[in-house]
């Protein structure tokens, strides 16, 4: 669990205590309740604040589906939620279907509810389909501009129609809203997305994120009087993270039932011989088929969605480099994906350039426990690989940035001993202020005679990604940034995008026994880049548009992947770059390439990502928005400015029945006070006064503990 600094914790505790005290007093006096409709004789109407039956934002500790109540910031968790994931992998394209079942557990007539579920997807996911299933009826979602989609959803909700909305909060965080779920009713929502699998260290890997980790939210909380928060998360919106309440889902404490039970199955058709298939974090069953592929599923019927799923498959040994080109024809355009794998043999005689290495290590509260131990082991491993021609520095950060040296220092026995002692004393506590740590690392002057490499070790659980990307765009220069994600649910969007800005790579470490092997491989490849300054010759292409526009360096064990669009392809393409000593080029044949579906969607997703990056380069937001809308609407993709909305045109909830946000808390309050007499005596008031006094005493104790 991420912990902020003590002052912030105390502030939140005081704020919560004050709010609950006020709610208790309002409940006693009746001032906090709207006038009851119709007959006001029901005694439970005075408890519509929902203090007794509903949950507060800090009462739970794992991801959950929330049902809205008529109280801002109060909700009831859905006791039933089922998620099924099916993934089909062909070559390097993964096509996934995520099916979620929402259930209204109430049997009380009139309990029409709205559910909101925050869920993660891979940060490179291109979401393009939404289906809503009610019984035997299937309603297909339509892509619309985000504001328009929201209006369609809200109108359908008010008209009593079942409706669903998928919105992107971050490239790797999505929300699904489902309105007008009737009592005892099941509504199944399906979304589809695709992404490319990752190849690194002679292995392919796919990671499906199952949880949204708690994120550190910097800045001052901003409360607009008379306006509810943007979301129902555990943190308030701040001046630095304006949508914090939408990206901080509540969590369920261990022991309170299954945590979002999830089932998962895959089909794997890699297109080449495979030596081994494995999943490091979940037991699986992998059955080979006659075509050289595999049918794969989790060994358990369902698992808690509390850590990410990862699948790894290893190509059979080969003596030659492997290059792949795939194409797709769509709407008169040719889309292509080009993947160049580096040599498998390491040249020990290749010269090494002198390097400046700056290690940035996260020592915030979210790194406490195994994560900080992994990070310390990683850093210790890196120090052993330095040579006398290198220079280095170590920067740690939580609420404060601490630098071992003012800048990179020569590698000597004295400096290494000092660094080892410094590393051994690192401990985790406080907030995750990564921005000033990166700023400190980028203060060192650029030296083109040396490889300047920055290595960031963190779980990346922050909400101010945009500030970091803007800093990197403006100041990274010719430096290379490599990110190492620590823990079970790292913020891979931040880690991968930061590495992309720095023309480096992202390494994910999910458990402590992976540290040595993964870090040895990473630091080994950082010592000798195979190629740098790589470009593709545009001669012969008709209207070539490629992403990424700036190609990262080629390192051992990690390929170059380019996505291209053109009116027509040349017979041959040519990649160019530099080795340590001389220029390099490689011809690539484009005649009769293998065809694959989905490349146009992948290209569009990469273009949207590049367009969103323009905001960090000073491009006006409205210009970015219009460009993204053009691509997203054309390719039916969810983005920051587009959403998928599905509406069942047949009304489900009678329009004369109160809306979901008006009923839920009241009905639960009635159930909790079923034994109260329905009279006009003062017994109810006396009971409420006693309850308020009890709550006041308990909350006063919490307040004093926070002050201590």
N, C-alpha and C positions, 0 to 999 in steps of 0.2 A: 504494500500500500504506500502510495506516495505521501510524504508528509511535508508540509510547508514549514516556514520558520515559526518559532514559538509565538511571536507577536501576532502573526496572521491567524494561527490556530486559536489564540485567545480571543481575537476579534470575532472570528466566526462563532465561537462558543457563546460569547456575549450576545451576538446578534441573534442566534437561534434562541437563547434563553429569553431575551426581550420579546421576540415575536411570539413565542409560545405563552409567555405570561399574559401578553395582550390578548391572545386568542382565548385563553382561559377566562379572563375577565369579560370579554365580549360574549362568550358562551353563557356566563352567569346572567348577565344583564339582558341578553337577547339583542344587543345593539349590533352584533356582527352578522345577523341573519337578514336575508331579504324577506319582505312580506310574504307569507305563505299563500299560495293560490287557493281559491275556493274556501273550503271549510278549514279553519285554523285550529280545530279542536285536538288534532293529533299532537301529543306532547313531544314526540321525537323531532318535530320540525325545528325546535330550538337548538338541535345539535347538528345543523347542516354545515357547521364549520368542519366536521369530520375529524376532530381531534382524536376521538376514541378509536374509530375503525381504520382510519387512513394512516399512511406512513409518511414520515418526514424525509427530506432529501438525504440526510446523513444517517438514516436508520439502517441502511442496507449496504452490502459490500461487494456484490457481483452484478454483472449485466442482467437485465430483466426487461420483459415486456411490461409497459405501464398502461394502466387505464386511467384516463383523465377523470378528475372529480370537479366539483363546482368551486374548489378552492385553489387559488394560484399556489403552486409549489407543493401541493398535496396530491397523492396518488395512491392507487391500490395496485399491487403487483398481480399479474395473471398467474394463477396456480398451475396452469397447463400451457406449455409451449413446446412445439416439436419442430425440429429443423432437419431436413434431408438434403444432402448435397450429392450431385452426380456430376462427374467430370470426365470428359472424353479428350484424350491427348493424342494428337496426330502430328508426328514430327516435333516441331517446336511450338505448335499452337494448342492451347488448352481451352476447351469450350465447357463452361460450367452452368449447371442449373441449380439454383438454390430455392428449395421449396419450404415455406414456413407456414405452420398451421396455428391460427389464432382462434382461441375459444373463449366464449363468454360463459363462465361457470355458473352464473346466476340462474335460478329457476323462477325468479320473481317476475311476473308480467310487467313489462314496461321498462326493464333494465336494459336499454339500448346503449351500448358502450362504444367508445373510440379508443383504439389501442395505438401506441407509438413505441416502436422498437428500434433501438440504435444497434447497428451491426457493422462489423468490419468486412472489407473485401481487399484483395490485393491492390496495392496502390497503382498498378498498371492496368487494372481491370477496365474493360470497355463494356459498360452496361447498356444493353440495347433492346431488351424485351421485358415486358411485365404481363402476367396473366393473373386473373382473379377467378377462383373456382368456388361456386356456391352450389352444393349438390351436384347435379349434372351439368350446370351451366358454366360456361367459360367465357370470360370477358377479356378481350385483348387490350392492353394499354397502348396509348398513343403518346408520342413524344411532342412536347409543347414547351414554349418559353416558360421559364420557371414561375414567373408571376402569374401567367395565364393558367398554368396547370394548377397552381394553388387555388385560384378563383374557381376553376371547374370543380375541384375537390370540395371546397367549402360550400359551394352552391348545392352540390349533390348531397352533402351531409345534411344541410338544412332541409332539403326536400325529402329526407328520409330514405335516400337510396344508399345501397352498399357501394362504397367507393374506396379506392386505394391510391396512395401516392408514394412514389419512390423519389427521394431527394438526396443529392450529394452534399455533405457537409465539408468534407475534405476528400482528396482523391482516394483515400482508403477508409473513409467513414461515411456510411449511408444510413438514412432513416426510412423506415416504412411506416406510414400511417394508414390505419384501416378504420373506417367509420361505419356506424350503425350495425354493430354485431348484436344480433338479437339474443335473448335469453337461451342458453344452452346451445347456441349455434356455432358451427365451425366454418371458418372461411380460410381457404388455402391461397396463399400468394406465391407465385413463382416469378423469379427474376432470372434472366440469363445474362452472362457476360463472357468475355474471352480475354485471354492474355497470352503472352509468350512465356515459355518455361525458361529457366535460367541455367546456364552452363558455366561451371567453374571447377577448377582443380580436377579435370578429367571426369566430371560427373554432371549429369543433368539433375535439376531439382525443381520441384513445385512446392510452394508453401501456400496453404489455405489458412488465413487468419480466422481464429474462432472467438477472439475476445478483443474488446477495446480496452487497453490498459489505461489506468488513471493517469491523467496528464497534469503536470504543474502548470498553473495558470498565473502568469505574472500580471502586474498592473493593479490599479485601484478599482474596487467594485463600483459599478455605475448603476444606480437605481433611478429609473424615471417614474416619478409619482403618477399613479393612475394607469400605468402600463405594465402588463405582466411580462416576465422574462421571455426571451425568444424560445427557450426550451425548458425542459423539466429535469435538467441535469443536476449534479451535486454541487456545482460551482456557479457563482453569479457572473454575469457578463462584466467585463472590465474595460478600461480605456485602451488596453493593449490587445485583448482578445474579445472582440465584440460579440462572438457567438459561443462563448464558453459554456453557457447553459444548454447548448445543443450537442456538444461533443464530450460531455462528462456524464455518461450514463450511470445510474445508481447500480450498486452491486449487492448481491445476496450473500449473506454470511454463510460460512461452511456449517453444515448440519441442518440447513433449512431446505432440504430436498435437493433433487438433481439440478445442477446449474445449466439451464438451457440444453437439455439432452439433444444430441446431434448424431445422425447417422450419415455415413459417407461411403461412396463406392466410386471406382474409376475403371476406365478402359484405357490401356496404354498401347499405342501403335507407333513406336519411335521411328521406324523406317530404317533401322540398322540393327545389327546383332547386339544383344544386351547380355552382359556378364552377370549382373546382380541387381535386384530390386529390394529396397529396404525403406523403412520408416523409423527414424530414430526416437520419436516421442510417443508413438501409438502402435501397439501390436496389430499386424495386418495379416490377411490371407492373400497371397499372390499366386494365381494359377496361370501357367503359360498356355497359349493357344497355338493352333497349327500355323498361323500366319506370322509367328515371331513376336506376337504381342502378349499382353497379360490382362487378366480380369482380376481386379484388386478390390478388397473391401476391408473395413475395420473388423478385427476379430470379434469385438463386442457389438451387440446390436445397436447400441447408442453409447456415447461417451459425454461427459460434461464438457461444455464449451469454455474451458478455463485455460487452454493453452493452444498454440498454433499447431496445425497438422503439416507435416513435411514428408514428401515422397522423393526418394533419390534413386536414380537408375544409372548404372555404370556401363558405358560402351565396352564391348569386347576389345581386347588389346589390338592396337594397330601400329604399323611402322611408318605410315605416311600421314601427312596432314589431311584433314577432312574439311572440304568446303561444300556448302549447300546453297542453292538458289531455288526459291519457290516463287511462282507467279499466280496471279488471278486476273482475269478479264472481267470488268464490270462497268456498265454504262459508258462504253466507248473508251475507257481508260485502262491502262495496264498497271497493276500493282505488283510490287516485288519485295521479297525479303531476302537479303544477302547475309549469310553468316560465314565468317572466316574463323576457323579454329587455329590456334597457334601450334607450333611444333610440340611434339610430346617429349622429345629428347632435350635435356638441359645441357647447354654448352658451358662447361666449367671454365674454359679458356677465354670466354668472352670478357672484354674489359669492363670494369666498373667505374662509374662516374662518382666523384665525391658528392656527398649528400648533406643537406640540412634537414634534420627530422625534428618536428615539434609534436610531442605527445600531449593530447588534451584528454584528461580523464575525469569522468563524472563522479563526484563524491556526494551527490544529493541523497535525500532520504529514500527515494525510490530505488536506489542502488543497494540499500542495506541488505545484509545476508549474503546468499550465494553470488549475487551479481557483482558486488564490490570485490569478492574474493576472485571471481573470474577475471575482472578487470585488472587486479593487481598481478595475477599470474600472467596475464597477457602482456602487461608492461614489463615485467621482469624478463619474460621470454624475448621481448624486443631488444632490451638492453644488451643481451648476450650476443646479438648478431651485429652490433656496431663495430666499425673498424677505426683505425687512427686517422683515416682520411675523412671521416664523418664529423659532423657537429650535431648537437642535440640540445633539447630543452624539455622540461615537463611542466605542464600547467594543469592544476586541478581547479574544479569549480563546484560550488553549491550556491549559497547566497553570496559568497565572496569568491573572488578569483585570486589564486595564489600561484605564483610562478617560481620555479626552482632557481632559475637564472634570469637576468634581465633580457637575454636573447640566447640563441643557440651557442653552445660552448664546445671547444674541441674535446674529443673523446680521449681521456687519459684515465689512469688507474684512480686518481683522486676524484675526478668528476663522476666516474661510474660508481665508486663507493658511496659518494654523497647521494647519488640518485637511488641506489639500492636502499639505503637507510630511509630516504624520503618516501619511497614506495611502500616499504613495510609499515610505515606509520599512518598510511591513509585510512580514513574511516568515513562512513556515509551518514550524512545528516543534512537537513535543511532543504531549500528549494533548488530548482534546476535552472539556474541563470546561465545558459550556454552562450547567449549572445555576447556578453562582455569577454568571455573566455576566447571565443573565436576572434573577436576584435583584437585582443592582446596578441594572439598568435600571428595575426596578419600585419602587425606593426614591424616585424623584421623586414629589412630592405630586400628587394628582389635581387638575386644573384644568378644570372643566366649561365654562369660557368658551373653551377652546381644544381643537382636535382633537389628541389625544395618540396618536401613532402610533409603534410600535416595529417596526423592520425588521430581521429576522434573516437574515444571509447565511451559509449553511453547507451542507456535504454531509450533515449530520445523522447521521453514522455513529456512533451511540452506542447502548448497550444499556439505559440507565436512563431510558427514556421515561416511565415511571410517575412518577418523581420530578419531572420537568418538568411533566407534566400537573397534578399536585397543586399545585405552586407557582402555575401559571397560574390554576387554579380559585380559589385562595385570595386572590390578590393582583392579578389583571389589572384588576379593576374595570371602569370605563368606557373604559379604554384599548383601542386596536385593535392587534392583532399581525399583521404580514404577514411571511410566510416566503418566502425565495428559495432554492431548491434548486440547488446548484452541482455539476457533474460528471456522469458518465455513469450512475451508479447511486445517486442520493440516497435517503436513508431517507424515502420519501414518506409513510409512515404517521405518523412523527413530525412532518413538516413540515405535512401537511394537518390533522392533529388539533390541533396547537398553534395553527394559524391559526383553526381552528373555535372553540377555547376563547376566542381573542382576537377573535372576530367579524371576522376579516380574510380574506385570501386567500393561496393558495400559488402561486408562480410557479416553473416549472422551466426551467433554462437548461442545455442539454446540450453546447453547443459555443460557442467564444469569439465567433464572428461573429453569434451571437444576442443578445449582451449589450446592445448599444445599442438595438435595436428593442424588445426585451422590457422593458428597464428604462425606456425613454422612455414606453412605454405604461403601465407600472405607476405610475410617479411622476406621470404626467399624471392618471390616474384618482384617485390619492390626494389630489390637490389639491382636487377637487370631487366629493364623494359625491353621487350623484343622490338617494338616499333613505336615511334612517336611522330607527331605532326602528320597524321594520316588524313588523306583526302581521296575522293573518288573523281576520276576524270569525267567531266560532263560532255565531252565530245561524242557526237553520235546520238545523244538522247534528244527527244522532242519534249520540251517543257518539263525537264527534270525537277522534282521537288522531293528532297530527302530529309529524313529525320533519324538521329539527331543531326543538326546542321554542322555542329562541331564534334568531330569524332574523338573519342577517348583514346588513350594510348593502348597498345596491345601488350598484354602481359602473359606470361606462361600460365596455362590452365584456364584462361578466360578469353572467349571469342569476341570479335566485333560483330554486332548485329545492326544492320541498316534496313530501314523500310523506305521504299521508293515508289513514286508515282510518275508516270510519263505517258504521253500520247502514244509513243512507240519505243521499243527497246532496240539498242544497237546489237549487232551480233556478238560483240565483246565489250566488256567493261574493263577498266584498269584502276586498281588501287595503288596509291603512291604514299610513301612515307620515308622515314629515316631510321636507320639502325644507329648504334653508337658511333660508327665510323664512316658510314657512307649512305647515299640515297638508296631507296629500295622501291621496286614496283612489281606488281603481279597482275597478269591478264586473267580475266574471269569470263568463261564462255557463258553467253545467255541464250544459246540456241537449244531449243527443245528442253527447257527446264521443267522440273516437276511442278504440277499445279496443286494448289491448296485453296480451300475456301476460307473466308474470314480475313484475308490479308488487307482488304480495303478497310475493314473495321479497325484493324490494328494500326494501319497508317493514319486513319482519322484520329484515333486516340492519341497517337504520338504528336500529331499536328496540334490538337487541342492543348496538350501539355506544353508544347513550345509556345503557343499563343498566350497561354496563361503566364508563362515566364516573362513575356514582354512587359507585364506590369512592373516587374522589378527593374526594368531598364528605362522606366520613365514614360512608357506609352500610356496615353490617356485611357482610363478604365472603360469608357464608353466605346472606344475604338476596339479594345480587346474584346469586349462583350459582343459587339456586332460580328466580329470575325469568328468567334467561338460559336455563336448561334448559327451562322451560315454552315459551318462544318457539322455541328452536332445535329441540327435538324435534317440535313441531307443524308446523314449516315445513321439516324435514329439512335442517338447516344445520349445518355444522362451525363450532365456536366454541371458545373457550378451555376450555369444560366439556363439549363433545360432540365425538365423532370418528366417522368413517366406517370401518367394518370389513367386509371381504369374506372369506369362507372357502369354499374348495372342500371339500365334505364328504368327497370321496374322498381317502384318504391317498395322498400321492405318495412320501414318503420312508419306507422301512421303519423301523418304530419301534425295531428292534434295531440300526440304524446310528447311530453317534455323531452328535450334533447338529452344526450348522454351525460353532458357535463352537469345537468341539474338533478339527476336521479341517484347516481351511485352512492354518494356519501349518505344521503338521507336514508336510503333503504337499509344500508348496513347499520346505521345508528338505530333504526327501529328494531333490527334483529338483536342488537346488543342490549336493548332496554325493553325486551318483550314483556317482562313481568311488571312493569310500572302500571299503576291504576290510571285509567283515563278519567280523571276528575279535575276539579278546579281548586283543590286544596293546595297548600304550600309545600307538600311533601317533595314534589319534584324540584322546587327551587332550593329547598334545604339540602337535598342530595347533591345538586350541582354546586352549591356553595361549599359543601364538604369536599367534593371532588376537586374544585378549584384550589381550596386551601391545601389539600394534599399535594397537588401538582406544584403549587407555589413553593412548598417546603422542599420538594425534591429538586426543583429547578434552581432554587437558591443554593442548595448544596453543590450542584454542578457548577454554578457561577463562581462559588468560592474556590472550588478546586481549580478552575481556570485561572483565577487570580493568583493562586499560590505558585 
